[in-house]
Amino acid sequence: MTQSPITDSHCHLDFPDFDSERDDIIARALAAGVTRMVTICTKLHNESAVRAIAEKYAPVFYAAGVHPMSAADHPPVTVDDLVALAQHPKFVGIGETGLDYHYTADSKQIQQTSLRIHIAAARETGLPLIIHARDADDDMARILTEEYRAGAYTCVMHCFSSSAALAKAALDLGFYLSMSGIAAFPKSKELREIFASAPLDRVLLETDSPYLAPPPHRGRRNEPAYTAHTAAVGAEVFGMDYADFADATNANFDRLFWKAAA
């Protein structure tokens, strides 16, 4: 696998899947050219554990928020809560937050309120918002646009696998789309076409590990090293050499996640 430096902009290194071999996971990532990782806290009572991983490993940064699927059973988060966490030098993003109507549509109003709180924190801190969107494209586009008109903020649509319409809405606001292993699945032709039509300077890479491993590891546990497989597919999508695509996505990451800039 090519060694040009790339960044895994979204993974979950605190998950128990990695407990027995976190040192090896980080080492394999570095060997694959994945020189930075952002590990994401999805429930704030886990923040100290996620922060400890970022503090232990130089290549690891972190973000924190309340995942939409947890919003209904999580204590309400405040803007002040998130702004306070953002003071840590390795805290680089707000979220993940968003809307998920696939399994948790019954809590959509709570999710929407939580999303707007996270947006306010992103606006106040200047850190990028990290969005999870599933089966909620219309509400997602509406809220992101309404809130942007109320005051600018930056954002990445993490693990983007939604419609071309939501991609356009996000890109029109100056936001970024993150390419995960889903884009490398054989059946994901339409998704690859959405990425191909996006500006190159708005594309990031991620694993969302331990989920969504790209081929040739599909169906097994994902890990940050496998960002390289998705990067290879991304380079094909954009008709570029791997090294040039790696450089472009790293520059994009530096621009958006400025606290983690190389």
Backbone bond lengths (Angstrom), bond angles and torsions (degrees), N, CA, C in turn:
res aa  C-N    CA-C-N  psi(-1)  N-CA   C-N-CA  omega(-1)  CA-C   N-CA-C  phi
1 M - - - 1.469 - - 1.529 108.73 -
2 T 1.315 116.36 138.66 1.459 121.77 -178.85 1.529 110.65 -60.75
3 Q 1.330 115.51 146.63 1.464 119.77 -172.14 1.530 114.14 -100.87
4 S 1.327 119.32 4.70 1.465 119.77 178.97 1.520 110.05 -54.60
5 P 1.333 117.88 136.44 1.471 120.01 -175.70 1.524 112.11 -63.11
6 I 1.327 115.17 134.85 1.459 122.38 174.24 1.528 107.94 -136.11
7 T 1.343 115.91 170.63 1.458 121.97 -176.75 1.516 109.88 -126.48
8 D 1.319 116.55 132.36 1.460 121.85 169.74 1.521 106.55 -90.19
9 S 1.344 115.94 101.96 1.464 120.04 -171.85 1.522 113.57 -81.03
10 H 1.350 117.74 -1.30 1.474 118.62 -177.69 1.524 109.50 -161.70
11 C 1.327 115.88 109.77 1.465 121.34 174.62 1.528 107.77 -147.01
12 H 1.323 115.60 174.43 1.465 120.99 -175.80 1.535 109.09 -129.51
13 L 1.316 115.40 73.63 1.461 120.38 -174.17 1.519 113.49 -71.37
14 D 1.331 117.74 -12.11 1.464 119.27 178.66 1.525 112.15 -83.60
15 F 1.333 117.76 -9.46 1.464 119.64 -175.66 1.525 110.28 -66.27
16 P 1.329 117.26 147.53 1.465 120.36 -175.87 1.522 113.60 -60.36
17 D 1.332 117.60 -21.14 1.466 121.40 176.71 1.532 111.78 -53.17
18 F 1.329 117.03 -26.65 1.464 121.39 -173.95 1.530 113.39 -106.66
19 D 1.336 117.37 -1.08 1.462 119.80 -169.68 1.525 113.81 -57.67
20 S 1.325 117.08 -37.49 1.466 119.40 -171.53 1.519 113.46 -83.87
21 E 1.341 118.01 -9.25 1.461 118.62 -173.88 1.525 113.27 -149.35
22 R 1.330 116.41 38.18 1.466 118.21 -175.93 1.526 111.86 -62.99
23 D 1.336 117.87 -38.09 1.469 119.90 177.53 1.522 110.58 -58.63
24 D 1.331 116.40 -43.28 1.467 120.50 -178.75 1.530 111.69 -68.54
25 I 1.340 115.88 -36.43 1.473 120.47 178.48 1.530 109.94 -60.18
26 I 1.338 115.96 -46.26 1.464 120.41 179.85 1.527 110.00 -64.73
27 A 1.331 116.82 -42.08 1.466 120.65 -179.42 1.525 111.39 -63.07
28 R 1.336 116.86 -41.82 1.471 119.70 178.98 1.526 110.97 -66.14
29 A 1.332 116.28 -36.90 1.470 119.29 177.21 1.524 110.25 -60.98
30 L 1.316 116.72 -48.44 1.465 120.12 -178.95 1.523 111.00 -62.04
31 A 1.332 116.37 -39.00 1.469 120.19 179.35 1.525 111.75 -64.56
32 A 1.337 116.68 -28.73 1.466 121.44 179.17 1.528 112.27 -86.95
33 G 1.333 117.23 1.10 1.457 120.50 179.64 1.511 114.02 92.14
34 V 1.342 117.16 6.18 1.468 120.64 178.98 1.532 107.00 -87.76
35 T 1.324 115.47 94.40 1.459 120.41 -168.73 1.520 113.18 -89.54
36 R 1.351 116.82 -12.32 1.465 120.37 176.20 1.517 109.25 -142.16
37 M 1.329 115.38 147.64 1.459 122.74 178.20 1.517 108.55 -138.30
38 V 1.328 117.12 140.98 1.464 121.83 172.40 1.525 106.94 -111.23
39 T 1.316 116.45 113.72 1.461 120.71 179.09 1.526 108.31 -94.77
40 I 1.328 116.25 136.92 1.460 122.40 -166.96 1.519 110.63 -110.30
41 C 1.343 115.06 128.36 1.463 121.78 173.35 1.526 108.23 -92.43
42 T 1.336 117.45 126.76 1.463 121.33 -175.63 1.528 113.47 -106.22
43 K 1.338 117.29 -8.91 1.473 122.87 176.28 1.526 106.22 -140.30
44 L 1.324 116.88 127.22 1.462 118.97 -168.68 1.520 113.34 -66.76
45 H 1.352 118.33 -21.05 1.469 117.22 176.91 1.530 111.42 -70.21
46 N 1.345 117.63 -10.62 1.467 121.37 175.58 1.524 112.18 -96.29
47 E 1.334 117.40 1.96 1.474 119.66 -171.15 1.526 112.77 -59.00
48 S 1.322 117.24 -39.75 1.470 118.56 -176.68 1.522 111.54 -64.49
49 A 1.338 117.03 -36.11 1.470 120.41 178.86 1.522 111.08 -68.98
50 V 1.337 116.48 -40.21 1.471 120.07 178.89 1.529 109.82 -67.77
51 R 1.321 115.84 -42.58 1.469 120.19 178.43 1.532 110.72 -59.69
52 A 1.328 116.34 -39.45 1.471 120.05 -178.86 1.524 111.49 -62.43
53 I 1.327 117.23 -35.56 1.472 120.35 177.93 1.528 109.42 -66.15
54 A 1.338 117.07 -44.17 1.464 120.09 178.66 1.524 111.38 -63.43
55 E 1.338 115.99 -35.20 1.466 119.23 179.71 1.527 111.72 -72.42
56 K 1.323 117.06 -30.12 1.467 120.54 -177.18 1.517 112.82 -77.34
57 Y 1.344 116.63 -37.14 1.463 120.68 -172.39 1.527 110.51 -112.05
58 A 1.320 116.84 119.26 1.464 121.15 -177.38 1.535 113.42 -55.78
59 P 1.356 120.26 -38.44 1.458 118.94 -177.27 1.529 114.78 -77.30
60 V 1.343 117.29 -3.57 1.463 120.65 -172.19 1.524 110.66 -104.38
61 F 1.337 114.95 130.81 1.463 123.75 171.68 1.529 107.32 -115.76
62 Y 1.341 117.27 173.79 1.459 116.72 -179.07 1.514 112.24 -145.44
63 A 1.323 114.23 162.27 1.458 123.78 174.22 1.521 107.07 -137.33
64 A 1.332 116.17 162.38 1.459 119.02 -179.63 1.521 110.44 -149.19
65 G 1.320 113.63 147.82 1.449 121.90 177.03 1.519 108.54 -174.81
66 V 1.332 115.16 -170.10 1.461 120.96 178.80 1.523 108.28 -111.86
67 H 1.321 116.12 114.88 1.463 122.10 179.40 1.529 109.71 -59.41
68 P 1.336 118.63 139.40 1.469 119.05 -177.81 1.518 114.65 -57.19
69 M 1.333 117.38 -31.79 1.460 119.31 179.85 1.522 112.06 -71.43
70 S 1.344 116.79 -14.59 1.463 121.25 178.45 1.523 112.25 -104.53
71 A 1.322 117.49 -3.88 1.471 120.03 -170.64 1.518 112.44 -59.90
72 A 1.325 117.45 -36.85 1.468 120.16 -175.14 1.520 112.74 -71.94
73 D 1.336 117.73 -29.59 1.464 119.24 -177.20 1.527 112.35 -111.13
74 H 1.325 116.40 15.09 1.458 122.17 178.65 1.529 107.31 -106.88
75 P 1.331 119.47 140.73 1.463 119.27 175.50 1.527 110.22 -54.10
76 P 1.327 118.22 140.64 1.466 119.64 -178.45 1.522 111.30 -55.05
77 V 1.330 115.76 133.87 1.458 120.93 178.86 1.524 108.28 -93.45
78 T 1.315 116.91 149.42 1.458 120.95 177.20 1.525 110.05 -115.03
79 V 1.322 114.76 161.30 1.463 119.41 174.94 1.526 109.54 -58.61
80 D 1.315 116.30 -42.53 1.472 119.76 -178.95 1.525 112.11 -61.08
81 D 1.334 116.48 -37.86 1.475 120.10 177.01 1.529 110.31 -56.63
82 L 1.314 115.62 -48.63 1.464 120.93 -175.31 1.524 111.34 -71.20
83 V 1.332 116.68 -39.69 1.465 120.12 179.07 1.532 110.05 -63.82
84 A 1.320 117.02 -37.32 1.471 120.23 178.74 1.530 111.06 -64.05
85 L 1.332 116.83 -43.71 1.465 119.97 178.66 1.526 111.16 -62.28
86 A 1.327 116.03 -34.08 1.467 121.54 -174.22 1.521 112.91 -68.03
87 Q 1.328 117.80 -9.00 1.466 119.84 179.12 1.528 111.88 -72.00
88 H 1.329 117.89 -19.30 1.473 120.47 -179.12 1.526 109.58 -65.84
89 P 1.336 118.31 136.83 1.474 119.43 -175.87 1.527 114.85 -62.20
90 K 1.334 118.02 -24.08 1.464 119.38 -179.41 1.533 113.08 -101.43
91 F 1.316 116.67 6.23 1.472 121.75 175.37 1.522 107.50 -85.47
92 V 1.340 117.38 116.19 1.470 119.76 -166.90 1.525 114.53 -121.99
93 G 1.341 119.41 -4.07 1.460 120.16 -177.98 1.520 111.73 -158.47
94 I 1.336 115.69 161.33 1.464 122.83 -178.73 1.529 108.84 -106.94
95 G 1.334 117.43 112.84 1.455 120.83 179.02 1.524 111.52 131.71
96 E 1.359 119.52 177.54 1.440 114.36 32.55 1.528 110.93 -95.95
97 T 1.311 114.26 146.51 1.448 123.65 177.10 1.529 106.39 -130.57
98 G 1.317 116.62 -175.32 1.459 118.18 176.81 1.508 112.74 140.10
99 L 1.329 115.31 -151.25 1.461 122.23 -178.86 1.519 108.96 -135.57
100 D 1.332 116.46 133.16 1.460 121.92 175.73 1.519 108.30 -135.14
101 Y 1.336 115.56 103.31 1.464 120.71 179.91 1.525 111.52 -99.04
102 H 1.337 117.06 5.76 1.466 119.60 -178.02 1.521 110.38 -71.65
103 Y 1.333 115.93 -50.59 1.468 120.90 179.89 1.519 112.40 -108.31
104 T 1.329 118.09 -22.81 1.468 120.77 -168.05 1.530 111.77 -127.43
105 A 1.328 117.11 39.44 1.467 120.26 -179.67 1.524 111.89 -62.90
106 D 1.337 117.15 -25.06 1.469 119.89 -178.32 1.530 111.93 -65.72
107 S 1.320 117.91 -17.87 1.465 120.32 179.91 1.529 111.95 -106.75
108 K 1.330 116.90 24.41 1.470 118.92 -171.93 1.527 112.73 -59.65
109 Q 1.333 118.63 -36.15 1.466 119.11 -179.55 1.532 111.10 -67.83
110 I 1.318 116.55 -40.48 1.471 120.19 176.85 1.524 110.12 -64.38
111 Q 1.325 116.52 -41.79 1.471 120.60 177.85 1.522 111.18 -60.06
112 Q 1.324 116.40 -43.53 1.462 119.95 -178.25 1.524 111.23 -65.02
113 T 1.327 116.86 -40.21 1.465 120.46 177.22 1.519 110.50 -63.52
114 S 1.328 116.50 -45.32 1.462 121.27 179.38 1.529 110.57 -61.46
115 L 1.326 116.68 -42.81 1.464 121.33 179.16 1.530 110.38 -57.75
116 R 1.325 116.98 -45.85 1.468 119.88 -177.83 1.532 111.28 -65.76
117 I 1.322 117.19 -33.04 1.469 120.51 175.93 1.529 110.36 -65.12
118 H 1.325 116.57 -43.91 1.465 120.44 177.95 1.534 110.81 -63.31
119 I 1.331 117.00 -40.06 1.465 119.66 178.57 1.528 110.00 -61.26
120 A 1.329 116.52 -42.98 1.464 119.94 178.54 1.525 111.10 -59.85
121 A 1.331 116.71 -39.00 1.469 120.19 178.75 1.524 111.24 -68.68
122 A 1.337 116.83 -37.95 1.469 120.16 176.86 1.524 109.99 -63.55
123 R 1.315 115.53 -41.54 1.469 120.53 179.45 1.533 110.27 -62.48
124 E 1.330 116.01 -43.73 1.472 120.66 -175.58 1.524 112.34 -71.04
125 T 1.332 116.93 -37.48 1.474 120.41 -176.11 1.532 112.77 -88.58
126 G 1.337 116.99 -21.26 1.455 120.30 -172.54 1.519 113.51 77.28
127 L 1.341 116.50 6.96 1.465 120.33 178.46 1.526 109.79 -88.77
128 P 1.334 117.20 152.65 1.459 119.48 -177.60 1.524 112.91 -70.65
129 L 1.318 115.12 141.75 1.449 123.46 172.49 1.528 108.39 -79.96
130 I 1.328 117.03 138.00 1.470 122.13 -179.57 1.520 107.39 -113.41
131 I 1.341 115.92 113.46 1.465 121.84 -169.26 1.524 112.40 -106.34
132 H 1.338 114.42 130.92 1.465 124.02 168.75 1.519 106.73 -105.07
133 A 1.323 117.66 123.36 1.472 121.82 -179.25 1.520 109.31 -131.16
134 R 1.338 115.95 124.97 1.462 119.36 177.52 1.524 109.15 -146.45
135 D 1.325 114.94 121.40 1.474 122.31 177.48 1.529 111.70 53.92
136 A 1.334 116.94 37.17 1.465 121.24 -177.53 1.531 110.30 -145.46
137 D 1.328 115.90 33.08 1.473 119.43 -169.32 1.520 113.17 -58.89
138 D 1.325 118.31 -44.69 1.465 120.35 -174.91 1.521 111.27 -65.34
139 D 1.332 116.99 -49.05 1.457 119.86 178.91 1.527 111.14 -64.37
140 M 1.326 116.84 -37.19 1.461 120.02 -179.52 1.526 110.71 -63.42
141 A 1.326 116.51 -48.73 1.465 119.53 -180.00 1.530 110.68 -62.04
142 R 1.327 116.14 -41.16 1.464 120.43 -178.43 1.529 111.71 -63.54
143 I 1.338 117.05 -48.52 1.464 120.15 -175.96 1.527 110.90 -69.33
144 L 1.326 117.52 -43.52 1.467 119.23 178.95 1.524 110.68 -58.88
145 T 1.339 116.41 -41.56 1.466 120.76 -178.22 1.524 111.23 -71.19
146 E 1.340 117.16 -45.67 1.469 120.29 177.28 1.524 110.90 -55.98
147 E 1.310 115.90 -47.19 1.457 120.17 -176.29 1.530 111.53 -68.76
148 Y 1.335 116.72 -35.87 1.465 119.20 179.02 1.528 110.57 -64.75
149 R 1.327 115.54 -39.10 1.470 119.41 177.50 1.521 111.80 -64.96
150 A 1.334 116.41 -27.84 1.465 121.08 178.30 1.525 112.26 -78.83
151 G 1.321 117.13 -15.62 1.461 122.15 -179.03 1.509 110.23 163.92
152 A 1.332 117.54 127.63 1.464 121.75 -172.52 1.530 111.88 -65.07
153 Y 1.312 115.17 150.92 1.467 122.88 173.46 1.525 106.87 -156.55
154 T 1.327 116.96 167.74 1.467 121.03 178.22 1.521 109.60 -108.65
155 C 1.337 116.24 159.24 1.470 119.03 -169.14 1.517 110.36 -162.18
156 V 1.338 115.42 147.71 1.462 122.63 168.03 1.525 108.67 -122.96
157 M 1.327 115.59 134.34 1.458 122.40 172.17 1.521 105.99 -85.60
158 H 1.328 115.30 96.82 1.468 120.62 -172.74 1.527 110.24 -70.10
159 C 1.336 114.98 143.92 1.474 121.09 176.49 1.531 109.94 48.95
160 F 1.326 116.37 50.12 1.464 118.90 -170.94 1.530 110.48 -62.87
161 S 1.346 115.11 124.90 1.469 120.87 177.01 1.519 110.02 -149.75
162 S 1.337 115.95 25.37 1.457 121.50 -178.37 1.524 110.47 -94.30
163 S 1.332 116.35 -161.29 1.460 121.60 -172.96 1.524 112.16 -78.68
164 A 1.336 114.48 162.37 1.464 120.18 173.88 1.523 110.42 -61.07
165 A 1.340 117.05 -32.66 1.467 120.19 -179.94 1.520 111.16 -65.42
166 L 1.333 117.88 -42.31 1.460 119.77 178.28 1.535 110.25 -69.12
167 A 1.317 117.08 -37.13 1.466 119.82 175.85 1.522 110.29 -58.56
168 K 1.324 116.66 -46.11 1.466 120.44 -179.76 1.520 110.91 -62.91
169 A 1.343 116.81 -44.01 1.462 120.05 179.53 1.525 110.83 -58.99
170 A 1.324 117.06 -43.62 1.463 121.15 -179.90 1.530 111.25 -67.35
171 L 1.321 116.10 -46.08 1.470 119.90 -179.05 1.525 110.99 -64.68
172 D 1.325 117.20 -36.19 1.469 120.77 178.63 1.526 112.00 -63.04
173 L 1.334 116.81 -26.03 1.459 121.62 177.32 1.533 112.45 -86.73
174 G 1.330 116.12 -0.59 1.459 120.22 -178.09 1.508 113.79 87.14
175 F 1.338 116.86 12.67 1.455 121.35 -176.91 1.538 111.37 -82.63
176 Y 1.322 115.50 174.96 1.459 123.52 -175.43 1.524 110.10 -114.57
177 L 1.332 116.20 151.46 1.460 122.75 174.01 1.523 107.87 -111.98
178 S 1.332 117.04 132.19 1.458 120.82 179.82 1.520 110.45 -104.49
179 M 1.330 114.84 129.76 1.465 123.23 -176.88 1.525 109.33 -93.50
180 S 1.331 116.17 120.39 1.465 121.98 178.41 1.521 109.72 -108.58
181 G 1.326 115.90 -174.04 1.457 120.87 177.54 1.515 113.82 -59.48
182 I 1.339 117.72 -22.84 1.471 120.14 178.01 1.519 110.49 -56.73
183 A 1.333 117.19 -37.01 1.465 120.76 -178.23 1.530 111.64 -66.51
184 A 1.333 116.47 -18.71 1.466 120.83 179.51 1.525 112.71 -92.16
185 F 1.344 118.28 -7.65 1.458 120.21 179.35 1.529 109.43 -67.15
186 P 1.323 118.14 140.78 1.472 120.16 -179.38 1.526 113.57 -54.12
187 K 1.335 117.87 -35.95 1.467 120.78 -175.12 1.527 113.31 -79.25
188 S 1.342 117.52 -2.52 1.468 120.67 -171.14 1.531 113.30 -92.01
189 K 1.332 117.71 36.48 1.467 120.92 -177.40 1.526 111.70 -59.18
190 E 1.337 116.85 -43.98 1.472 119.39 -179.03 1.522 111.17 -62.88
191 L 1.324 116.77 -39.16 1.460 120.59 178.97 1.530 110.55 -65.14
192 R 1.337 116.58 -41.91 1.464 119.09 177.50 1.523 110.82 -61.64
193 E 1.331 116.69 -35.41 1.470 120.12 178.57 1.529 111.11 -66.95
194 I 1.343 116.82 -36.30 1.470 119.86 176.21 1.527 109.86 -62.53
195 F 1.315 116.69 -45.43 1.464 119.36 178.12 1.526 111.31 -64.18
196 A 1.327 116.98 -40.66 1.467 120.30 -178.76 1.523 112.09 -60.83
197 S 1.338 116.00 -29.46 1.463 119.66 -178.75 1.534 112.31 -90.02
198 A 1.330 117.19 -4.74 1.471 121.21 178.72 1.527 109.82 -82.49
199 P 1.338 117.42 152.74 1.464 119.02 173.67 1.528 110.16 -62.63
200 L 1.319 117.03 136.00 1.467 120.90 -179.57 1.528 111.45 -57.69
201 D 1.329 116.61 -31.01 1.469 118.75 -175.84 1.528 113.20 -81.33
202 R 1.366 116.64 12.84 1.460 120.34 177.02 1.516 111.98 -125.54
203 V 1.327 117.77 23.50 1.466 121.12 -176.14 1.528 109.88 -116.38
204 L 1.339 114.90 131.31 1.461 121.97 173.80 1.522 109.63 -116.85
205 L 1.332 115.89 169.56 1.459 123.28 176.80 1.522 109.62 -117.63
206 E 1.331 116.48 150.23 1.465 121.01 176.72 1.522 109.34 -160.61
207 T 1.341 114.83 167.24 1.469 119.73 171.50 1.526 112.90 -107.61
208 D 1.336 118.38 -33.77 1.469 122.61 -165.12 1.531 110.03 57.00
209 S 1.334 116.03 25.13 1.463 119.95 -179.41 1.528 110.08 -61.98
210 P 1.353 115.46 145.18 1.470 129.68 16.90 1.532 116.02 -84.99
211 Y 1.341 117.56 9.02 1.469 120.59 -177.56 1.529 111.02 -92.97
212 L 1.349 115.38 164.84 1.464 124.02 162.46 1.520 114.64 60.46
213 A 1.316 117.01 45.45 1.464 119.25 179.16 1.523 110.68 -62.92
214 P 1.333 117.58 134.59 1.464 120.51 177.18 1.525 110.91 -76.61
215 P 1.333 117.87 160.48 1.464 119.54 170.08 1.533 108.16 -57.05
216 P 1.332 119.06 143.58 1.467 128.61 8.46 1.539 114.26 -90.56
217 H 1.308 117.59 14.90 1.469 120.94 -176.59 1.525 112.52 -103.86
218 R 1.305 118.05 8.30 1.456 120.93 -173.87 1.534 110.78 -55.94
219 G 1.342 114.49 138.63 1.456 120.31 -179.70 1.513 113.49 90.26
220 R 1.341 116.23 -7.03 1.459 120.51 177.06 1.523 109.17 -114.03
221 R 1.301 116.27 176.90 1.470 120.07 179.67 1.526 110.08 -64.21
222 N 1.313 115.65 132.76 1.456 121.37 176.15 1.532 109.59 -85.11
223 E 1.337 116.87 159.35 1.460 121.42 175.32 1.526 108.39 -154.58
224 P 1.340 117.69 160.81 1.464 119.95 -172.73 1.523 115.52 -55.23
225 A 1.335 118.61 -32.07 1.467 120.24 179.38 1.527 111.71 -55.47
226 Y 1.334 116.61 -29.38 1.469 119.98 -174.73 1.522 112.57 -76.54
227 T 1.341 117.78 -3.31 1.464 119.87 170.36 1.521 109.87 -52.28
228 A 1.330 116.94 -32.62 1.463 121.08 -177.73 1.529 111.95 -62.02
229 H 1.332 117.87 -34.13 1.469 120.24 178.58 1.524 110.89 -67.82
230 T 1.333 116.23 -41.20 1.462 119.66 177.38 1.523 110.63 -67.70
231 A 1.330 117.29 -37.47 1.459 120.68 177.50 1.526 111.16 -61.69
232 A 1.343 116.81 -37.23 1.462 119.71 178.70 1.524 110.88 -63.88
233 V 1.336 116.65 -40.44 1.461 121.05 176.99 1.529 110.01 -67.16
234 G 1.326 116.53 -42.19 1.458 119.99 178.28 1.517 112.23 -59.57
235 A 1.315 116.31 -40.92 1.468 119.87 177.70 1.529 110.65 -60.84
236 E 1.332 116.45 -40.64 1.469 120.16 176.61 1.525 111.06 -63.23
237 V 1.324 116.48 -43.89 1.468 121.39 -178.85 1.532 110.61 -57.59
238 F 1.328 116.35 -40.67 1.459 120.76 -178.01 1.533 112.77 -92.40
239 G 1.331 116.74 1.44 1.460 120.17 178.60 1.519 112.66 63.72
240 M 1.327 115.97 40.69 1.461 121.59 -174.74 1.523 110.96 -123.27
241 D 1.332 115.14 160.74 1.457 120.28 167.90 1.529 108.52 -66.75
242 Y 1.325 115.72 149.20 1.469 120.37 179.01 1.520 110.69 -54.22
243 A 1.334 117.12 -47.22 1.466 120.61 -175.11 1.525 111.14 -61.22
244 D 1.327 116.83 -40.89 1.473 120.29 -178.94 1.528 110.56 -68.38
245 F 1.327 116.57 -40.73 1.466 119.90 178.42 1.530 109.82 -66.35
246 A 1.326 116.72 -41.88 1.467 120.42 177.40 1.523 110.46 -58.31
247 D 1.325 115.86 -46.20 1.469 119.70 -179.93 1.529 111.19 -61.17
248 A 1.335 116.67 -41.78 1.463 120.53 -178.01 1.525 110.78 -65.00
249 T 1.325 116.84 -46.52 1.473 118.93 -177.90 1.525 111.01 -68.33
250 N 1.332 117.25 -33.02 1.467 119.25 176.52 1.523 111.02 -66.69
251 A 1.328 116.46 -40.34 1.469 119.73 177.20 1.526 110.46 -63.21
252 N 1.331 116.27 -38.26 1.468 120.22 177.31 1.524 110.96 -62.97
253 F 1.332 115.47 -44.62 1.461 120.19 178.78 1.532 110.46 -59.65
254 D 1.333 116.92 -44.99 1.465 120.83 -179.62 1.527 111.19 -60.09
255 R 1.324 115.99 -38.91 1.464 120.71 -177.74 1.528 110.47 -67.73
256 L 1.349 116.62 -43.24 1.461 120.80 -176.02 1.526 111.22 -81.34
257 F 1.323 116.71 -50.69 1.466 121.77 -178.27 1.537 108.61 -95.74
258 W 1.323 114.13 66.86 1.476 120.50 -169.85 1.518 113.32 -62.36
259 K 1.347 117.87 -26.28 1.471 118.85 179.38 1.529 111.95 -71.48
260 A 1.333 116.66 -19.93 1.468 120.72 179.78 1.531 111.60 -105.09
261 A 1.325 117.44 11.93 1.462 120.59 -174.06 1.521 110.99 -57.69
262 A 1.305 114.54 139.76 1.470 120.38 -177.07 1.526 110.35 -64.85
